[in-house]
Amino acid sequence: MEQQKLRELLETLHQELAQVVTVDEKTGEVLATLKEDISKLVEGGNEAAGEESLMDRMNDAVGHFEEEHPRLSMMIQHVLDSLSRMGL
C-alpha cells in the first residue's frame, strides 16, 4: 500500500517538475537531478531510495524550491516523508 502511494506521489512530483520553467543554471541542475532520481525510484523501488546521497539531494531541493515554488517544495517533502515511513 505504501509503495503504491509513493509511486503516485513520484508521478505527481514528476509532472510538477515538468511544469517548472528553468530560471537559472542552478535550478536547471536541481530539476535534472530530481527527474533522474525520481526515475530511479520508480524503476528500482526501495533499492534506489536507499542511497543516502539521494535523500540529501531531495532535502537540498526542498530548500532550493521553498521560496519560488512552495508547492513543489511541499511535494518533495511528502516524498521524503513517505520514504522515511518506509524505513528508507
A tleap script that builds the chain and sets N, CA, C and O, in Angstrom:
source leaprc.protein.ff14SB
mol = sequence {
  NMET GLU GLN GLN LYS LEU ARG GLU LEU LEU
  GLU THR LEU HIE GLN GLU LEU ALA GLN VAL
  VAL THR VAL ASP GLU LYS THR GLY GLU VAL
  LEU ALA THR LEU LYS GLU ASP ILE SER LYS
  LEU VAL GLU GLY GLY ASN GLU ALA ALA GLY
  GLU GLU SER LEU MET ASP ARG MET ASN ASP
  ALA VAL GLY HIE PHE GLU GLU GLU HIE PRO
  ARG LEU SER MET MET ILE GLN HIE VAL LEU
  ASP SER LEU SER ARG MET GLY CLEU
}
set mol.1.N position { 0.831 -1.195 0.000 }
set mol.1.CA position { 0.000 0.000 0.000 }
set mol.1.C position { 0.875 1.258 0.000 }
set mol.1.O position { 0.660 2.170 -0.798 }
set mol.2.N position { 1.848 1.297 0.887 }
set mol.2.CA position { 2.738 2.452 0.977 }
set mol.2.C position { 3.542 2.611 -0.310 }
set mol.2.O position { 3.795 3.734 -0.748 }
set mol.3.N position { 3.942 1.499 -0.918 }
set mol.3.CA position { 4.701 1.537 -2.171 }
set mol.3.C position { 3.859 2.171 -3.283 }
set mol.3.O position { 4.371 2.969 -4.069 }
set mol.4.N position { 2.584 1.824 -3.352 }
set mol.4.CA position { 1.695 2.394 -4.369 }
set mol.4.C position { 1.523 3.893 -4.147 }
set mol.4.O position { 1.540 4.669 -5.102 }
set mol.5.N position { 1.357 4.302 -2.896 }
set mol.5.CA position { 1.219 5.720 -2.582 }
set mol.5.C position { 2.482 6.479 -2.978 }
set mol.5.O position { 2.401 7.589 -3.503 }
set mol.6.N position { 3.642 5.888 -2.729 }
set mol.6.CA position { 4.904 6.508 -3.107 }
set mol.6.C position { 4.981 6.669 -4.618 }
set mol.6.O position { 5.376 7.727 -5.108 }
set mol.7.N position { 4.613 5.643 -5.353 }
set mol.7.CA position { 4.636 5.732 -6.822 }
set mol.7.C position { 3.733 6.863 -7.315 }
set mol.7.O position { 4.106 7.611 -8.218 }
set mol.8.N position { 2.552 6.983 -6.724 }
set mol.8.CA position { 1.631 8.046 -7.121 }
set mol.8.C position { 2.223 9.420 -6.805 }
set mol.8.O position { 2.122 10.345 -7.611 }
set mol.9.N position { 2.838 9.549 -5.634 }
set mol.9.CA position { 3.496 10.808 -5.271 }
set mol.9.C position { 4.622 11.141 -6.242 }
set mol.9.O position { 4.767 12.288 -6.665 }
set mol.10.N position { 5.406 10.145 -6.587 }
set mol.10.CA position { 6.519 10.354 -7.506 }
set mol.10.C position { 6.033 10.770 -8.889 }
set mol.10.O position { 6.630 11.639 -9.525 }
set mol.11.N position { 4.961 10.158 -9.351 }
set mol.11.CA position { 4.411 10.528 -10.652 }
set mol.11.C position { 3.880 11.955 -10.629 }
set mol.11.O position { 4.093 12.710 -11.578 }
set mol.12.N position { 3.196 12.330 -9.563 }
set mol.12.CA position { 2.688 13.690 -9.430 }
set mol.12.C position { 3.835 14.686 -9.355 }
set mol.12.O position { 3.786 15.748 -9.975 }
set mol.13.N position { 4.863 14.339 -8.595 }
set mol.13.CA position { 6.029 15.208 -8.485 }
set mol.13.C position { 6.712 15.365 -9.836 }
set mol.13.O position { 7.120 16.470 -10.195 }
set mol.14.N position { 6.839 14.294 -10.577 }
set mol.14.CA position { 7.461 14.350 -11.904 }
set mol.14.C position { 6.672 15.294 -12.820 }
set mol.14.O position { 7.270 16.072 -13.562 }
set mol.15.N position { 5.353 15.233 -12.776 }
set mol.15.CA position { 4.516 16.117 -13.577 }
set mol.15.C position { 4.710 17.577 -13.153 }
set mol.15.O position { 4.774 18.469 -13.998 }
set mol.16.N position { 4.800 17.808 -11.871 }
set mol.16.CA position { 5.009 19.162 -11.355 }
set mol.16.C position { 6.375 19.692 -11.786 }
set mol.16.O position { 6.498 20.860 -12.156 }
set mol.17.N position { 7.385 18.853 -11.742 }
set mol.17.CA position { 8.724 19.264 -12.166 }
set mol.17.C position { 8.739 19.665 -13.639 }
set mol.17.O position { 9.446 20.595 -14.029 }
set mol.18.N position { 7.967 18.968 -14.442 }
set mol.18.CA position { 7.921 19.259 -15.871 }
set mol.18.C position { 7.325 20.631 -16.156 }
set mol.18.O position { 7.572 21.206 -17.216 }
set mol.19.N position { 6.545 21.159 -15.224 }
set mol.19.CA position { 5.895 22.448 -15.422 }
set mol.19.C position { 6.747 23.634 -14.965 }
set mol.19.O position { 6.405 24.782 -15.247 }
set mol.20.N position { 7.832 23.372 -14.274 }
set mol.20.CA position { 8.682 24.450 -13.779 }
set mol.20.C position { 9.513 25.006 -14.929 }
set mol.20.O position { 10.175 24.264 -15.655 }
set mol.21.N position { 9.465 26.315 -15.078 }
set mol.21.CA position { 10.272 26.985 -16.088 }
set mol.21.C position { 11.631 27.279 -15.451 }
set mol.21.O position { 11.716 27.949 -14.421 }
set mol.22.N position { 12.683 26.771 -16.077 }
set mol.22.CA position { 14.023 26.954 -15.546 }
set mol.22.C position { 14.413 28.421 -15.631 }
set mol.22.O position { 14.404 29.018 -16.707 }
set mol.23.N position { 14.755 28.992 -14.484 }
set mol.23.CA position { 15.099 30.404 -14.411 }
set mol.23.C position { 16.608 30.606 -14.481 }
set mol.23.O position { 17.084 31.539 -15.127 }
set mol.24.N position { 17.345 29.745 -13.826 }
set mol.24.CA position { 18.790 29.887 -13.807 }
set mol.24.C position { 19.455 28.518 -13.922 }
set mol.24.O position { 18.788 27.483 -13.918 }
set mol.25.N position { 20.758 28.536 -14.023 }
set mol.25.CA position { 21.509 27.294 -14.216 }
set mol.25.C position { 21.358 26.339 -13.037 }
set mol.25.O position { 21.196 25.135 -13.236 }
set mol.26.N position { 21.410 26.858 -11.820 }
set mol.26.CA position { 21.311 26.028 -10.620 }
set mol.26.C position { 19.956 25.318 -10.567 }
set mol.26.O position { 19.888 24.128 -10.260 }
set mol.27.N position { 18.885 26.046 -10.864 }
set mol.27.CA position { 17.549 25.450 -10.862 }
set mol.27.C position { 17.460 24.351 -11.910 }
set mol.27.O position { 16.851 23.308 -11.668 }
set mol.28.N position { 18.059 24.577 -13.064 }
set mol.28.CA position { 18.081 23.558 -14.113 }
set mol.28.C position { 18.790 22.299 -13.658 }
set mol.28.O position { 18.336 21.190 -13.942 }
set mol.29.N position { 19.906 22.461 -12.952 }
set mol.29.CA position { 20.649 21.313 -12.440 }
set mol.29.C position { 19.833 20.551 -11.405 }
set mol.29.O position { 19.796 19.321 -11.417 }
set mol.30.N position { 19.178 21.290 -10.506 }
set mol.30.CA position { 18.356 20.656 -9.469 }
set mol.30.C position { 17.205 19.889 -10.115 }
set mol.30.O position { 16.912 18.760 -9.722 }
set mol.31.N position { 16.555 20.498 -11.100 }
set mol.31.CA position { 15.450 19.832 -11.797 }
set mol.31.C position { 15.909 18.556 -12.499 }
set mol.31.O position { 15.256 17.518 -12.399 }
set mol.32.N position { 17.029 18.639 -13.204 }
set mol.32.CA position { 17.540 17.468 -13.924 }
set mol.32.C position { 17.876 16.331 -12.961 }
set mol.32.O position { 17.564 15.172 -13.233 }
set mol.33.N position { 18.504 16.662 -11.849 }
set mol.33.CA position { 18.866 15.653 -10.855 }
set mol.33.C position { 17.624 15.025 -10.244 }
set mol.33.O position { 17.561 13.807 -10.074 }
set mol.34.N position { 16.628 15.856 -9.908 }
set mol.34.CA position { 15.390 15.322 -9.332 }
set mol.34.C position { 14.674 14.395 -10.304 }
set mol.34.O position { 14.187 13.335 -9.910 }
set mol.35.N position { 14.609 14.786 -11.553 }
set mol.35.CA position { 13.947 13.936 -12.547 }
set mol.35.C position { 14.651 12.589 -12.657 }
set mol.35.O position { 14.002 11.548 -12.753 }
set mol.36.N position { 15.975 12.615 -12.642 }
set mol.36.CA position { 16.737 11.367 -12.707 }
set mol.36.C position { 16.498 10.518 -11.458 }
set mol.36.O position { 16.308 9.305 -11.547 }
set mol.37.N position { 16.511 11.167 -10.298 }
set mol.37.CA position { 16.282 10.445 -9.044 }
set mol.37.C position { 14.889 9.823 -9.001 }
set mol.37.O position { 14.723 8.695 -8.536 }
set mol.38.N position { 13.892 10.559 -9.486 }
set mol.38.CA position { 12.525 10.036 -9.499 }
set mol.38.C position { 12.444 8.810 -10.408 }
set mol.38.O position { 11.800 7.818 -10.068 }
set mol.39.N position { 13.096 8.886 -11.554 }
set mol.39.CA position { 13.099 7.733 -12.459 }
set mol.39.C position { 13.719 6.516 -11.787 }
set mol.39.O position { 13.205 5.405 -11.913 }
set mol.40.N position { 14.815 6.721 -11.080 }
set mol.40.CA position { 15.468 5.618 -10.372 }
set mol.40.C position { 14.552 5.038 -9.306 }
set mol.40.O position { 14.480 3.820 -9.147 }
set mol.41.N position { 13.849 5.899 -8.573 }
set mol.41.CA position { 12.946 5.420 -7.531 }
set mol.41.C position { 11.808 4.606 -8.125 }
set mol.41.O position { 11.453 3.549 -7.602 }
set mol.42.N position { 11.240 5.095 -9.213 }
set mol.42.CA position { 10.119 4.394 -9.841 }
set mol.42.C position { 10.574 3.049 -10.396 }
set mol.42.O position { 9.879 2.044 -10.247 }
set mol.43.N position { 11.736 3.030 -11.034 }
set mol.43.CA position { 12.241 1.795 -11.632 }
set mol.43.C position { 12.796 0.823 -10.599 }
set mol.43.O position { 12.520 -0.376 -10.657 }
set mol.44.N position { 13.576 1.337 -9.656 }
set mol.44.CA position { 14.282 0.471 -8.719 }
set mol.44.C position { 13.616 0.296 -7.379 }
set mol.44.O position { 14.044 -0.533 -6.575 }
set mol.45.N position { 12.576 1.063 -7.125 }
set mol.45.CA position { 11.874 0.936 -5.851 }
set mol.45.C position { 12.755 1.271 -4.665 }
set mol.45.O position { 13.478 2.267 -4.673 }
set mol.46.N position { 12.690 0.430 -3.645 }
set mol.46.CA position { 13.379 0.686 -2.387 }
set mol.46.C position { 14.891 0.715 -2.514 }
set mol.46.O position { 15.556 1.460 -1.795 }
set mol.47.N position { 15.446 -0.087 -3.419 }
set mol.47.CA position { 16.902 -0.156 -3.529 }
set mol.47.C position { 17.493 1.182 -3.936 }
set mol.47.O position { 18.511 1.601 -3.385 }
set mol.48.N position { 16.868 1.861 -4.894 }
set mol.48.CA position { 17.376 3.152 -5.345 }
set mol.48.C position { 17.200 4.212 -4.269 }
set mol.48.O position { 18.012 5.131 -4.161 }
set mol.49.N position { 16.149 4.090 -3.477 }
set mol.49.CA position { 15.878 5.088 -2.454 }
set mol.49.C position { 16.825 4.965 -1.273 }
set mol.49.O position { 16.945 5.898 -0.479 }
set mol.50.N position { 17.489 3.850 -1.146 }
set mol.50.CA position { 18.357 3.625 -0.003 }
set mol.50.C position { 19.629 4.447 -0.014 }
set mol.50.O position { 20.322 4.514 1.001 }
set mol.51.N position { 19.952 5.066 -1.120 }
set mol.51.CA position { 21.159 5.856 -1.201 }
set mol.51.C position { 21.014 7.120 -0.360 }
set mol.51.O position { 20.070 7.892 -0.530 }
set mol.52.N position { 21.966 7.315 0.550 }
set mol.52.CA position { 21.908 8.494 1.407 }
set mol.52.C position { 22.020 9.773 0.590 }
set mol.52.O position { 21.362 10.768 0.894 }
set mol.53.N position { 22.849 9.749 -0.441 }
set mol.53.CA position { 23.026 10.947 -1.250 }
set mol.53.C position { 21.723 11.352 -1.943 }
set mol.53.O position { 21.472 12.540 -2.147 }
set mol.54.N position { 20.905 10.382 -2.300 }
set mol.54.CA position { 19.610 10.671 -2.900 }
set mol.54.C position { 18.751 11.468 -1.931 }
set mol.54.O position { 18.145 12.468 -2.314 }
set mol.55.N position { 18.697 11.035 -0.692 }
set mol.55.CA position { 17.909 11.734 0.320 }
set mol.55.C position { 18.469 13.136 0.552 }
set mol.55.O position { 17.710 14.090 0.727 }
set mol.56.N position { 19.780 13.258 0.553 }
set mol.56.CA position { 20.406 14.567 0.721 }
set mol.56.C position { 20.028 15.502 -0.428 }
set mol.56.O position { 19.700 16.668 -0.209 }
set mol.57.N position { 20.078 14.980 -1.651 }
set mol.57.CA position { 19.732 15.803 -2.815 }
set mol.57.C position { 18.272 16.244 -2.753 }
set mol.57.O position { 17.945 17.377 -3.103 }
set mol.58.N position { 17.406 15.351 -2.310 }
set mol.58.CA position { 15.993 15.723 -2.217 }
set mol.58.C position { 15.776 16.772 -1.130 }
set mol.58.O position { 14.974 17.691 -1.299 }
set mol.59.N position { 16.487 16.634 -0.025 }
set mol.59.CA position { 16.403 17.649 1.031 }
set mol.59.C position { 16.912 18.996 0.535 }
set mol.59.O position { 16.322 20.033 0.838 }
set mol.60.N position { 17.996 18.985 -0.220 }
set mol.60.CA position { 18.534 20.218 -0.795 }
set mol.60.C position { 17.522 20.849 -1.750 }
set mol.60.O position { 17.372 22.070 -1.786 }
set mol.61.N position { 16.828 20.011 -2.521 }
set mol.61.CA position { 15.834 20.512 -3.470 }
set mol.61.C position { 14.677 21.187 -2.739 }
set mol.61.O position { 14.146 22.194 -3.208 }
set mol.62.N position { 14.288 20.637 -1.593 }
set mol.62.CA position { 13.221 21.252 -0.800 }
set mol.62.C position { 13.605 22.691 -0.473 }
set mol.62.O position { 12.808 23.612 -0.647 }
set mol.63.N position { 14.829 22.871 0.000 }
set mol.63.CA position { 15.304 24.211 0.336 }
set mol.63.C position { 15.413 25.111 -0.885 }
set mol.63.O position { 15.100 26.299 -0.816 }
set mol.64.N position { 15.855 24.548 -1.997 }
set mol.64.CA position { 16.047 25.341 -3.212 }
set mol.64.C position { 14.724 25.893 -3.745 }
set mol.64.O position { 14.662 27.043 -4.179 }
set mol.65.N position { 13.677 25.085 -3.713 }
set mol.65.CA position { 12.398 25.490 -4.288 }
set mol.65.C position { 11.449 26.146 -3.295 }
set mol.65.O position { 10.369 26.591 -3.682 }
set mol.66.N position { 11.827 26.213 -2.036 }
set mol.66.CA position { 10.933 26.675 -0.973 }
set mol.66.C position { 10.321 28.057 -1.238 }
set mol.66.O position { 9.116 28.236 -1.056 }
set mol.67.N position { 11.116 29.018 -1.656 }
set mol.67.CA position { 10.605 30.371 -1.852 }
set mol.67.C position { 9.840 30.554 -3.155 }
set mol.67.O position { 8.722 31.068 -3.158 }
set mol.68.N position { 10.442 30.132 -4.260 }
set mol.68.CA position { 9.846 30.403 -5.568 }
set mol.68.C position { 8.807 29.370 -5.986 }
set mol.68.O position { 7.909 29.683 -6.768 }
set mol.69.N position { 8.912 28.158 -5.483 }
set mol.69.CA position { 7.991 27.081 -5.859 }
set mol.69.C position { 7.571 26.310 -4.602 }
set mol.69.O position { 7.951 25.152 -4.433 }
set mol.70.N position { 6.793 26.943 -3.724 }
set mol.70.CA position { 6.438 26.288 -2.454 }
set mol.70.C position { 5.651 24.983 -2.635 }
set mol.70.O position { 5.804 24.048 -1.849 }
set mol.71.N position { 4.819 24.928 -3.663 }
set mol.71.CA position { 4.040 23.693 -3.895 }
set mol.71.C position { 4.986 22.540 -4.246 }
set mol.71.O position { 4.834 21.428 -3.739 }
set mol.72.N position { 5.941 22.808 -5.097 }
set mol.72.CA position { 6.927 21.801 -5.483 }
set mol.72.C position { 7.748 21.363 -4.274 }
set mol.72.O position { 8.002 20.174 -4.079 }
set mol.73.N position { 8.149 22.315 -3.484 }
set mol.73.CA position { 8.915 22.020 -2.266 }
set mol.73.C position { 8.106 21.117 -1.335 }
set mol.73.O position { 8.641 20.167 -0.762 }
set mol.74.N position { 6.830 21.414 -1.190 }
set mol.74.CA position { 5.950 20.622 -0.329 }
set mol.74.C position { 5.802 19.195 -0.863 }
set mol.74.O position { 5.782 18.236 -0.092 }
set mol.75.N position { 5.699 19.065 -2.182 }
set mol.75.CA position { 5.556 17.732 -2.770 }
set mol.75.C position { 6.815 16.899 -2.555 }
set mol.75.O position { 6.730 15.708 -2.254 }
set mol.76.N position { 7.977 17.518 -2.709 }
set mol.76.CA position { 9.232 16.804 -2.472 }
set mol.76.C position { 9.296 16.357 -1.020 }
set mol.76.O position { 9.739 15.245 -0.731 }
set mol.77.N position { 8.857 17.213 -0.107 }
set mol.77.CA position { 8.853 16.857 1.308 }
set mol.77.C position { 7.921 15.680 1.582 }
set mol.77.O position { 8.231 14.827 2.413 }
set mol.78.N position { 6.788 15.626 0.893 }
set mol.78.CA position { 5.871 14.489 1.042 }
set mol.78.C position { 6.540 13.185 0.601 }
set mol.78.O position { 6.377 12.148 1.245 }
set mol.79.N position { 7.284 13.244 -0.485 }
set mol.79.CA position { 8.011 12.057 -0.956 }
set mol.79.C position { 9.034 11.638 0.094 }
set mol.79.O position { 9.148 10.454 0.412 }
set mol.80.N position { 9.772 12.594 0.630 }
set mol.80.CA position { 10.758 12.284 1.677 }
set mol.80.C position { 10.089 11.663 2.898 }
set mol.80.O position { 10.610 10.712 3.480 }
set mol.81.N position { 8.938 12.200 3.283 }
set mol.81.CA position { 8.201 11.650 4.430 }
set mol.81.C position { 7.760 10.209 4.160 }
set mol.81.O position { 7.844 9.352 5.040 }
set mol.82.N position { 7.296 9.952 2.950 }
set mol.82.CA position { 6.879 8.591 2.596 }
set mol.82.C position { 8.058 7.628 2.632 }
set mol.82.O position { 7.946 6.513 3.143 }
set mol.83.N position { 9.177 8.063 2.091 }
set mol.83.CA position { 10.384 7.216 2.124 }
set mol.83.C position { 10.806 6.936 3.560 }
set mol.83.O position { 11.215 5.823 3.891 }
set mol.84.N position { 10.706 7.936 4.396 }
set mol.84.CA position { 11.061 7.768 5.806 }
set mol.84.C position { 10.133 6.763 6.499 }
set mol.84.O position { 10.590 5.916 7.266 }
set mol.85.N position { 8.833 6.863 6.223 }
set mol.85.CA position { 7.870 5.923 6.815 }
set mol.85.C position { 8.138 4.485 6.358 }
set mol.85.O position { 7.834 3.526 7.067 }
set mol.86.N position { 8.712 4.359 5.165 }
set mol.86.CA position { 9.020 3.034 4.642 }
set mol.86.C position { 10.351 2.512 5.188 }
set mol.86.O position { 10.765 1.394 4.884 }
set mol.87.N position { 11.004 3.334 5.992 }
set mol.87.CA position { 12.266 2.916 6.598 }
set mol.87.C position { 13.484 3.142 5.717 }
set mol.87.O position { 14.514 2.490 5.887 }
set mol.88.N position { 13.362 4.062 4.785 }
set mol.88.CA position { 14.476 4.329 3.862 }
set mol.88.C position { 15.189 5.602 4.227 }
set mol.88.O position { 16.151 5.984 3.560 }
savepdb mol mol.pdb
quit
